[in-house]
Amino acid sequence: MTWDSKVRLEGSFEEGVLNQGLKTAEVVLPLTPSAQGRYHPELEPEVSPDRMNRLIHGDNLSALSSLIGEGLASSVDLIYIDPPFLSNSNYHHRITVDKEVFTLKRPSYRDRWTREAYLDMIYPRLRLMHRLLGERGKIFVHCDWRTNSLIRLLLDEIFGAENFLNEIVWSYGGRGAKATSGQFARNHDTILVYGRSRKARLKKVYVDRVLTEDEARSIGCRTDESGRFFKTAPRGDYTDESVKALERQGRIYRTRSGNIRIKYFMDRRGEMVVEKRPVGDVWDDIPDAMHSPLRERTGFPTQKPEMLLERIIESATEKGDFVCDLFGGSGTTAVVAERMGRRWIVCEGSAAGVQVARARLITECAAPFAIERVASDGEKDAALPAGGSLLILDGPVIDGGRNGNIEITLGIKDYRIDDGACPVLPDPVRKDPLLLIDYWAVDWDYDHRIFRSRWQSIRGNGKRAGRVAATARALLTDRPRTLAVRAVDIFGNETEVVTGLGKDRRTALSASCSGVTKHNGRG
């Protein structure tokens, strides 16, 4: 496939050329349910840096180059991406505050490209993703009618037409409004699947179809002498020895004409019969995110349902495998990979997407994960840039404990943001600073290098979001230490406060704040 600017792209994005690296901005250690909202060092999960999952904030081209530069080439088992669709639209994250007293539309990403600019964007990224995959690795590229022909040609070129595995039609239905005059409704997306080599294979995936007994009989199911429902299939290439073994298991059915068929017994669910059906390349049983369970809905645009990622990850990986999503959006791939026991790296360009993903992972009680950002060459740390927010703490308050321990309580007394950094706020929101806080966390033993979120409170996502907790508590050994608090407001501004806890238990406060640089991303 050729276009005018393609030649200029060659060699401009390979390992080391971009001169950027990944810097750790935060390590998140979600509180376990057994902690009941109070930090206990003995309950802190173990952190293995070489196995820690990673949420990267920044341009995915730089992130891909950096990951390959780290030596991760040929190590990934699955890449899923949901890149821009050439929709010529701007997208916003809808944030509801205090049960719809205030609704904020926060810019998430822009999907406005010329066709050539789009190819300039996607081509080098697909090239680097090809290098990231292992020999048996697979890539799933999510697209629609606007880009599927372009992406199919690029994938044929980069991965090889011989490594094409499937074209999946995700038919979510229910959106007749997408039809325009003189056209049928456009109610499906396309997911193109390629392997890194001919060794790449997808596993069979089955779904349950629940039937009444009459429905089961109407589709040709039978019952044996014990009343078990079964369906049959032709003998196929079973040998005589295999048929004898199956007959001893009661799994051979002979027709009236003497033909041999193989029995497949069906499960029961109460009075219902369950048929396990292999999944084909048309997925019409997964609703879109608009019709997903309420707990999933974040208000982030173009969010994909968890059920869709569950099927993709199940079909392409085993437990412990390595999954990547380089257009991470609201973090659905990370959430599902975490739940299914896969390692993951997710990259997202927008601060809004990273914010939503972090909240979802904390709610999921994920294993410890790092939040990293793309940093320019020579940058020594991932400190927050200066901004205009002010976080005022209440405390710390010390309560003497037993056996050399103390209980420390920290709270948020006030939060102020420059009028120029936010829209005019309704009085209930302006008078209650906690309504402005989306997430806040405490590092009870800050080393002035990497902020470790050892206690966190989130307001949640979507219309059911609440408010953050007013206070944080920890049971710690009685010794001098440095405490750090980070807060992120609903506009994406990040603020950090560091306080020292000396031998006399006096405190001194200093604050630094951050604004947020907007990036393009995809949900």
PLY file of the C-alpha trace (Angstrom):
ply
format ascii 1.0
element vertex 523
property float x
property float y
property float z
element edge 522
property int vertex1
property int vertex2
end_header
0.00 0.00 0.00
1.44 3.39 -0.94
0.70 7.06 -0.23
2.75 10.20 -0.72
4.27 10.54 2.76
4.93 6.84 3.41
8.57 6.93 2.29
9.38 9.68 4.81
8.10 7.46 7.64
10.50 4.59 7.04
13.12 4.32 9.77
11.83 7.34 11.70
10.17 5.38 14.48
12.45 2.47 15.20
14.05 1.59 18.52
16.02 4.45 20.02
15.18 6.98 17.31
12.58 8.82 19.41
15.02 9.44 22.29
12.35 9.10 24.93
11.87 6.76 27.84
9.20 5.74 30.32
9.31 7.24 33.80
7.36 5.93 36.78
4.95 8.59 38.07
3.13 6.45 40.62
2.97 2.91 41.96
-0.54 1.94 43.01
-1.06 -0.68 45.71
-4.86 -1.00 45.98
-6.21 -1.52 49.47
-7.50 -5.04 50.00
-11.08 -5.50 51.28
-9.65 -6.96 54.50
-8.02 -3.59 55.25
-11.49 -2.04 55.70
-10.29 1.38 54.60
-7.26 1.59 56.92
-3.71 1.01 55.73
-1.80 -1.80 57.46
1.78 -2.41 56.28
1.45 -6.14 56.88
-1.46 -6.27 54.39
0.48 -4.55 51.63
0.80 -6.84 48.61
4.26 -7.85 47.49
5.70 -5.80 44.65
7.83 -7.51 42.02
9.06 -4.72 39.71
9.78 -7.05 36.80
6.24 -8.50 36.95
4.30 -5.32 37.70
1.57 -4.34 35.28
1.91 -0.93 33.64
-0.49 1.88 32.76
1.37 4.32 30.49
0.28 7.91 29.90
1.55 9.39 26.68
1.95 8.94 22.95
1.90 5.26 22.07
4.50 5.60 19.32
7.08 6.74 21.87
5.85 4.11 24.33
6.19 1.32 21.76
9.70 2.40 20.84
10.64 2.53 24.54
9.18 -0.91 25.28
11.14 -2.44 22.41
14.23 -0.60 23.64
13.70 -2.25 27.04
13.99 -5.66 25.41
10.29 -6.54 25.18
10.38 -7.33 21.47
8.87 -10.75 20.66
7.46 -11.13 24.19
3.76 -10.20 23.92
1.04 -12.83 23.42
-1.87 -10.58 22.49
-2.31 -7.01 21.30
-5.79 -5.53 21.16
-6.20 -2.01 19.82
-9.22 0.20 19.28
-7.65 3.06 17.30
-9.45 6.14 15.94
-12.11 5.44 13.31
-11.69 8.53 11.09
-15.01 9.71 12.50
-14.20 13.43 12.10
-15.45 14.04 15.66
-14.27 15.35 19.01
-14.99 13.18 22.05
-15.64 14.11 25.67
-15.76 12.28 28.98
-19.04 13.02 30.76
-18.54 13.43 34.51
-21.58 13.62 36.78
-21.08 15.31 40.16
-23.37 14.99 43.18
-26.22 13.13 41.47
-26.41 15.42 38.46
-26.13 18.73 40.35
-23.26 19.36 37.95
-22.28 17.57 34.73
-18.87 18.22 33.19
-17.88 17.40 29.60
-14.13 17.00 29.74
-12.27 16.75 26.40
-10.90 13.24 25.86
-9.51 13.06 22.34
-9.90 14.29 18.78
-10.54 11.95 15.86
-10.04 14.39 13.01
-7.59 13.34 10.30
-7.08 13.48 6.59
-6.77 9.99 5.15
-3.04 10.46 4.58
-2.47 11.79 8.09
-4.36 8.79 9.47
-2.14 6.39 7.55
0.93 8.31 8.76
-0.31 7.79 12.32
-1.34 4.13 12.25
1.32 2.63 9.96
4.44 3.07 12.17
2.49 1.97 15.24
1.42 -1.28 13.56
5.01 -1.85 12.47
6.25 -1.61 16.06
3.39 -3.74 17.38
4.47 -6.45 14.95
7.92 -6.39 16.56
6.43 -6.55 20.05
4.50 -9.79 19.40
5.96 -13.20 20.08
6.04 -15.92 17.43
2.63 -17.24 18.50
1.26 -13.78 19.27
-1.97 -12.36 17.84
-3.21 -8.85 17.12
-6.90 -7.84 17.17
-7.57 -4.48 15.48
-10.98 -2.94 16.13
-12.34 -0.74 13.32
-15.49 0.08 11.38
-16.56 0.80 7.81
-14.47 3.97 7.61
-11.06 2.36 8.18
-11.37 -1.42 7.86
-10.24 -1.53 4.22
-7.21 0.67 4.93
-6.17 -1.30 8.01
-6.69 -4.65 6.27
-4.21 -3.65 3.55
-1.67 -2.45 6.12
-2.00 -5.65 8.16
-1.55 -7.75 5.02
1.64 -5.83 4.29
3.10 -5.84 7.81
1.97 -9.23 9.13
1.58 -11.05 5.80
-1.70 -12.05 4.17
-0.85 -15.68 5.01
-1.08 -14.81 8.73
-4.67 -13.56 8.53
-6.79 -15.49 11.03
-10.27 -13.96 11.15
-12.48 -11.05 10.32
-14.88 -10.82 13.24
-18.16 -8.97 12.87
-19.29 -7.55 16.20
-23.00 -6.98 15.56
-24.22 -5.02 18.58
-27.53 -3.96 16.99
-30.16 -1.72 18.47
-29.01 1.52 16.88
-31.33 2.20 13.98
-30.56 5.90 14.41
-27.15 5.25 12.87
-28.85 4.76 9.53
-28.92 7.70 7.17
-31.34 8.36 4.37
-31.27 5.62 1.74
-29.04 3.22 3.76
-29.43 0.26 6.07
-28.59 0.89 9.73
-24.88 0.53 10.48
-24.96 -1.71 13.52
-21.65 -3.55 13.52
-17.90 -3.09 13.91
-15.11 -5.20 12.41
-12.24 -6.79 14.34
-9.35 -7.96 12.15
-7.21 -10.76 13.60
-3.68 -11.62 12.45
-0.95 -13.84 13.82
2.73 -12.95 14.13
3.52 -16.18 12.27
1.81 -19.32 11.01
2.20 -20.77 14.50
-0.43 -18.41 15.91
-3.72 -20.15 16.71
-6.99 -19.15 18.35
-8.74 -21.36 20.88
-12.33 -22.49 20.46
-14.70 -20.49 22.63
-18.15 -21.71 23.61
-21.26 -19.89 24.76
-24.27 -21.30 26.57
-27.70 -21.34 24.94
-30.42 -22.06 27.52
-33.44 -23.96 26.18
-36.64 -25.45 27.48
-37.01 -29.21 26.98
-39.43 -28.62 24.12
-37.02 -26.18 22.48
-34.19 -28.71 22.84
-36.26 -31.40 21.13
-37.26 -29.00 18.37
-33.62 -28.56 17.34
-32.97 -32.31 17.17
-31.79 -33.12 20.69
-32.66 -36.56 22.11
-32.72 -38.19 25.53
-31.09 -41.45 26.60
-32.54 -44.07 28.91
-31.63 -42.00 31.98
-33.29 -38.87 30.63
-30.11 -36.99 29.76
-30.37 -34.72 26.73
-27.77 -35.09 24.02
-27.10 -33.99 20.48
-25.13 -35.92 17.87
-22.51 -35.23 15.24
-21.11 -37.40 12.42
-18.33 -39.85 13.21
-15.84 -37.84 11.17
-12.28 -39.17 11.34
-12.68 -41.19 14.56
-10.89 -44.55 14.22
-12.53 -47.87 15.05
-10.54 -47.99 18.29
-11.74 -44.52 19.25
-15.34 -45.51 18.48
-15.00 -48.55 20.76
-13.66 -46.34 23.56
-16.53 -43.89 23.12
-19.03 -46.74 23.09
-17.76 -47.89 26.49
-18.48 -44.33 27.70
-22.03 -44.48 26.33
-21.29 -41.84 23.71
-22.16 -43.74 20.50
-25.56 -43.38 18.83
-26.57 -45.68 15.97
-29.19 -44.52 13.54
-31.87 -46.81 12.13
-29.76 -47.27 9.03
-26.77 -48.31 11.18
-24.69 -45.15 10.81
-22.53 -44.20 13.77
-22.86 -40.74 15.32
-21.12 -39.28 18.37
-23.18 -38.22 21.38
-22.52 -34.88 23.10
-24.37 -34.63 26.39
-25.97 -31.36 27.44
-25.94 -29.83 30.89
-29.02 -29.04 32.94
-29.76 -25.77 34.71
-32.78 -26.50 36.82
-35.60 -27.33 34.41
-33.66 -25.91 31.47
-31.29 -27.59 29.02
-27.95 -25.90 28.24
-26.46 -26.19 24.77
-22.80 -25.21 24.42
-22.30 -23.57 21.04
-18.92 -22.79 19.48
-18.47 -19.10 18.73
-18.13 -18.20 15.06
-16.96 -15.02 13.40
-20.22 -13.11 13.89
-20.64 -11.98 17.51
-24.23 -10.89 17.97
-24.59 -11.81 21.64
-22.53 -8.95 23.13
-24.34 -5.61 23.57
-22.50 -2.33 23.18
-21.27 -0.33 26.18
-24.49 1.69 26.25
-26.32 -1.50 27.24
-23.59 -2.95 29.47
-24.19 -3.36 33.23
-24.31 -0.04 35.12
-21.19 -0.92 37.10
-19.17 -0.84 33.84
-20.33 2.50 32.52
-17.79 5.26 33.02
-19.04 8.02 30.77
-15.86 7.68 28.71
-16.59 7.91 24.96
-16.28 4.83 22.72
-15.81 2.57 25.75
-16.02 -1.12 24.83
-17.89 -3.72 26.93
-15.92 -6.00 29.21
-17.65 -9.05 27.71
-16.08 -8.25 24.34
-12.56 -8.17 25.80
-13.23 -11.29 27.84
-13.96 -13.24 24.67
-10.92 -11.86 22.86
-8.55 -12.59 25.74
-10.04 -16.05 26.31
-9.63 -16.99 22.65
-6.04 -15.77 22.30
-4.25 -16.34 25.64
-3.73 -18.53 28.67
-3.37 -17.47 32.31
-0.08 -15.67 32.86
0.19 -14.54 29.23
1.12 -10.99 28.29
-1.59 -8.66 26.92
-1.10 -5.14 25.51
-3.50 -2.38 24.50
-1.82 0.66 22.96
-5.01 2.75 22.54
-6.16 2.04 26.08
-9.07 4.47 26.49
-10.88 3.86 29.76
-8.79 0.78 30.62
-11.23 -2.01 29.76
-8.43 -4.28 28.51
-6.46 -3.78 31.73
-9.49 -4.45 33.93
-10.42 -7.66 32.10
-6.82 -8.92 31.77
-6.36 -8.35 35.51
-9.51 -10.30 36.32
-8.49 -13.15 34.01
-4.99 -13.52 35.44
-3.03 -12.07 32.51
-0.13 -9.64 32.70
-0.79 -6.37 30.92
0.60 -3.12 29.57
-1.90 -0.44 28.57
-1.00 2.90 27.00
-3.40 5.85 26.76
-2.72 9.32 25.45
-5.40 11.24 27.35
-5.17 12.18 31.01
-8.92 11.53 31.30
-8.51 7.95 30.12
-5.66 7.25 32.55
-7.71 8.74 35.38
-10.71 6.52 34.61
-8.55 3.43 34.15
-6.79 3.94 37.48
-10.13 4.26 39.28
-11.46 1.09 37.64
-8.37 -0.91 38.56
-8.49 0.24 42.17
-12.16 -0.71 42.35
-11.20 -4.09 40.89
-8.64 -4.52 43.73
-5.97 -5.10 41.12
-2.48 -6.34 41.88
0.07 -3.50 42.28
0.58 -1.60 39.04
2.74 1.29 37.89
1.54 4.47 36.22
4.24 5.66 33.86
4.52 8.52 31.45
6.55 9.17 28.37
9.43 11.45 29.32
11.88 13.35 27.15
15.47 12.17 26.91
17.50 13.07 29.99
14.52 13.68 32.26
15.46 12.32 35.67
12.07 11.83 37.30
8.35 12.04 36.80
7.67 14.92 39.19
4.44 16.85 38.74
4.75 20.10 36.75
3.77 23.33 38.45
0.10 24.33 38.37
-2.49 26.39 40.22
-4.42 24.08 42.57
-4.14 24.22 46.35
-4.81 21.26 48.63
-5.07 21.99 52.37
-4.81 19.02 54.70
-6.45 18.39 58.04
-3.78 16.78 60.19
-1.96 14.51 60.45
-3.48 13.59 63.79
-1.52 11.09 65.89
-3.11 8.59 68.22
-0.70 6.62 70.35
-1.14 2.91 69.86
0.30 -0.17 71.48
3.42 -2.21 70.87
5.27 0.69 69.27
2.51 1.51 66.77
0.60 4.73 66.17
-2.56 5.48 64.21
-2.25 8.40 61.82
-5.29 10.21 60.46
-5.12 12.61 57.51
-7.98 14.52 55.98
-8.75 17.05 53.29
-9.67 20.37 54.88
-10.03 22.42 51.71
-9.33 22.32 48.01
-9.04 25.40 45.84
-8.60 25.74 42.13
-7.96 28.84 40.05
-11.16 30.25 38.56
-9.47 30.29 35.18
-8.81 26.53 35.33
-12.45 25.45 35.58
-15.93 26.56 34.51
-18.29 28.45 36.81
-19.29 25.97 39.51
-22.72 25.70 41.12
-22.82 26.69 44.80
-23.18 23.13 46.22
-19.98 22.09 44.42
-18.07 25.27 45.27
-18.96 24.97 48.97
-17.96 21.30 49.29
-14.34 20.75 48.21
-14.72 16.95 48.35
-17.10 17.11 45.39
-14.22 18.41 43.25
-11.85 15.58 44.18
-11.93 12.58 41.85
-9.15 10.59 43.52
-6.76 11.08 46.37
-4.06 8.85 47.75
-1.47 8.71 50.53
2.10 7.47 50.57
2.79 6.85 54.25
6.56 6.52 53.71
7.46 8.81 50.80
11.02 8.54 49.46
10.84 11.78 47.37
11.37 9.73 44.20
8.34 7.58 43.43
4.92 8.18 44.93
3.48 4.89 46.20
-0.27 5.01 46.58
-0.70 2.95 49.75
-4.16 4.27 50.59
-6.65 5.63 48.08
-10.19 6.87 47.79
-12.06 7.34 44.50
-15.43 8.87 43.70
-16.07 6.26 41.02
-17.15 6.58 37.39
-20.41 7.21 35.59
-23.72 8.47 36.91
-23.46 6.36 40.05
-20.25 8.04 41.20
-20.26 9.20 44.81
-17.70 11.23 46.68
-14.28 10.50 48.11
-13.72 9.72 51.78
-12.89 12.72 53.98
-10.11 11.01 55.95
-7.39 8.42 55.53
-6.09 6.21 58.34
-3.05 4.02 58.81
-1.61 1.90 61.61
2.17 2.39 61.48
5.32 1.92 63.52
6.19 5.00 65.60
9.20 6.56 63.85
10.05 9.67 61.82
8.65 9.49 58.31
7.59 11.58 55.35
3.96 11.52 54.26
2.78 12.56 50.80
-0.75 13.16 49.55
-1.74 13.33 45.88
-5.15 14.47 44.72
-6.66 14.60 41.23
-9.73 16.75 40.68
-12.57 16.19 38.22
-10.84 18.48 35.70
-7.65 16.40 35.77
-5.50 18.79 37.83
-3.04 16.91 40.05
-1.79 18.31 43.36
0.79 16.96 45.78
1.39 17.84 49.45
4.38 16.54 51.40
4.55 16.68 55.19
7.24 15.51 57.57
6.48 13.53 60.73
9.40 14.04 63.10
10.24 12.67 66.50
8.21 15.39 68.21
5.31 14.71 65.86
5.25 18.27 64.58
4.47 18.81 60.94
5.53 21.20 58.21
3.61 21.51 54.97
4.74 22.26 51.45
2.68 21.91 48.32
3.19 21.46 44.63
0.46 21.34 42.02
-0.01 20.21 38.48
-2.12 21.16 35.54
-2.83 18.55 32.89
-1.60 18.50 29.31
-4.23 17.10 26.96
-3.30 14.28 24.54
-5.22 12.51 21.82
-6.44 9.01 22.75
-9.06 6.40 21.99
-11.52 4.61 24.29
0 1
1 2
2 3
3 4
4 5
5 6
6 7
7 8
8 9
9 10
10 11
11 12
12 13
13 14
14 15
15 16
16 17
17 18
18 19
19 20
20 21
21 22
22 23
23 24
24 25
25 26
26 27
27 28
28 29
29 30
30 31
31 32
32 33
33 34
34 35
35 36
36 37
37 38
38 39
39 40
40 41
41 42
42 43
43 44
44 45
45 46
46 47
47 48
48 49
49 50
50 51
51 52
52 53
53 54
54 55
55 56
56 57
57 58
58 59
59 60
60 61
61 62
62 63
63 64
64 65
65 66
66 67
67 68
68 69
69 70
70 71
71 72
72 73
73 74
74 75
75 76
76 77
77 78
78 79
79 80
80 81
81 82
82 83
83 84
84 85
85 86
86 87
87 88
88 89
89 90
90 91
91 92
92 93
93 94
94 95
95 96
96 97
97 98
98 99
99 100
100 101
101 102
102 103
103 104
104 105
105 106
106 107
107 108
108 109
109 110
110 111
111 112
112 113
113 114
114 115
115 116
116 117
117 118
118 119
119 120
120 121
121 122
122 123
123 124
124 125
125 126
126 127
127 128
128 129
129 130
130 131
131 132
132 133
133 134
134 135
135 136
136 137
137 138
138 139
139 140
140 141
141 142
142 143
143 144
144 145
145 146
146 147
147 148
148 149
149 150
150 151
151 152
152 153
153 154
154 155
155 156
156 157
157 158
158 159
159 160
160 161
161 162
162 163
163 164
164 165
165 166
166 167
167 168
168 169
169 170
170 171
171 172
172 173
173 174
174 175
175 176
176 177
177 178
178 179
179 180
180 181
181 182
182 183
183 184
184 185
185 186
186 187
187 188
188 189
189 190
190 191
191 192
192 193
193 194
194 195
195 196
196 197
197 198
198 199
199 200
200 201
201 202
202 203
203 204
204 205
205 206
206 207
207 208
208 209
209 210
210 211
211 212
212 213
213 214
214 215
215 216
216 217
217 218
218 219
219 220
220 221
221 222
222 223
223 224
224 225
225 226
226 227
227 228
228 229
229 230
230 231
231 232
232 233
233 234
234 235
235 236
236 237
237 238
238 239
239 240
240 241
241 242
242 243
243 244
244 245
245 246
246 247
247 248
248 249
249 250
250 251
251 252
252 253
253 254
254 255
255 256
256 257
257 258
258 259
259 260
260 261
261 262
262 263
263 264
264 265
265 266
266 267
267 268
268 269
269 270
270 271
271 272
272 273
273 274
274 275
275 276
276 277
277 278
278 279
279 280
280 281
281 282
282 283
283 284
284 285
285 286
286 287
287 288
288 289
289 290
290 291
291 292
292 293
293 294
294 295
295 296
296 297
297 298
298 299
299 300
300 301
301 302
302 303
303 304
304 305
305 306
306 307
307 308
308 309
309 310
310 311
311 312
312 313
313 314
314 315
315 316
316 317
317 318
318 319
319 320
320 321
321 322
322 323
323 324
324 325
325 326
326 327
327 328
328 329
329 330
330 331
331 332
332 333
333 334
334 335
335 336
336 337
337 338
338 339
339 340
340 341
341 342
342 343
343 344
344 345
345 346
346 347
347 348
348 349
349 350
350 351
351 352
352 353
353 354
354 355
355 356
356 357
357 358
358 359
359 360
360 361
361 362
362 363
363 364
364 365
365 366
366 367
367 368
368 369
369 370
370 371
371 372
372 373
373 374
374 375
375 376
376 377
377 378
378 379
379 380
380 381
381 382
382 383
383 384
384 385
385 386
386 387
387 388
388 389
389 390
390 391
391 392
392 393
393 394
394 395
395 396
396 397
397 398
398 399
399 400
400 401
401 402
402 403
403 404
404 405
405 406
406 407
407 408
408 409
409 410
410 411
411 412
412 413
413 414
414 415
415 416
416 417
417 418
418 419
419 420
420 421
421 422
422 423
423 424
424 425
425 426
426 427
427 428
428 429
429 430
430 431
431 432
432 433
433 434
434 435
435 436
436 437
437 438
438 439
439 440
440 441
441 442
442 443
443 444
444 445
445 446
446 447
447 448
448 449
449 450
450 451
451 452
452 453
453 454
454 455
455 456
456 457
457 458
458 459
459 460
460 461
461 462
462 463
463 464
464 465
465 466
466 467
467 468
468 469
469 470
470 471
471 472
472 473
473 474
474 475
475 476
476 477
477 478
478 479
479 480
480 481
481 482
482 483
483 484
484 485
485 486
486 487
487 488
488 489
489 490
490 491
491 492
492 493
493 494
494 495
495 496
496 497
497 498
498 499
499 500
500 501
501 502
502 503
503 504
504 505
505 506
506 507
507 508
508 509
509 510
510 511
511 512
512 513
513 514
514 515
515 516
516 517
517 518
518 519
519 520
520 521
521 522
